[in-house]
């Protein structure tokens, strides 16, 4: 476990050094991002964050319910009821 932690730490430092070098020695970009493209990029990133958060929340509560032994609330579908349909 200790070797794995050292390996991950080393990779993290290498990645951080790579990102820092990109900030110190920027490459010239011959491109233009207009406001419409910028808003599409921001909207896409926010949508991905929301989707990941929702998915995490959904499976977290399923696992929580599985380990606590509680039955699903009325109107909530389970995997068994979805298979019957």
Secondary structure as the mmCIF struct_conf table of DSSP 4:
data_model
#
loop_
_struct_conf.conf_type_id
_struct_conf.id
_struct_conf.beg_label_comp_id
_struct_conf.beg_label_asym_id
_struct_conf.beg_label_seq_id
_struct_conf.end_label_comp_id
_struct_conf.end_label_asym_id
_struct_conf.end_label_seq_id
HELX_RH_AL_P HELX_RH_AL_P1 UNK A 2 UNK A 24
BEND BEND1 UNK A 25 UNK A 25
HELX_LH_PP_P HELX_LH_PP_P1 UNK A 26 UNK A 28
HELX_RH_AL_P HELX_RH_AL_P2 UNK A 35 UNK A 68
TURN_TY1_P TURN_TY1_P1 UNK A 69 UNK A 69
HELX_LH_PP_P HELX_LH_PP_P2 UNK A 70 UNK A 73
TURN_TY1_P TURN_TY1_P2 UNK A 74 UNK A 75
HELX_RH_AL_P HELX_RH_AL_P3 UNK A 79 UNK A 84
#
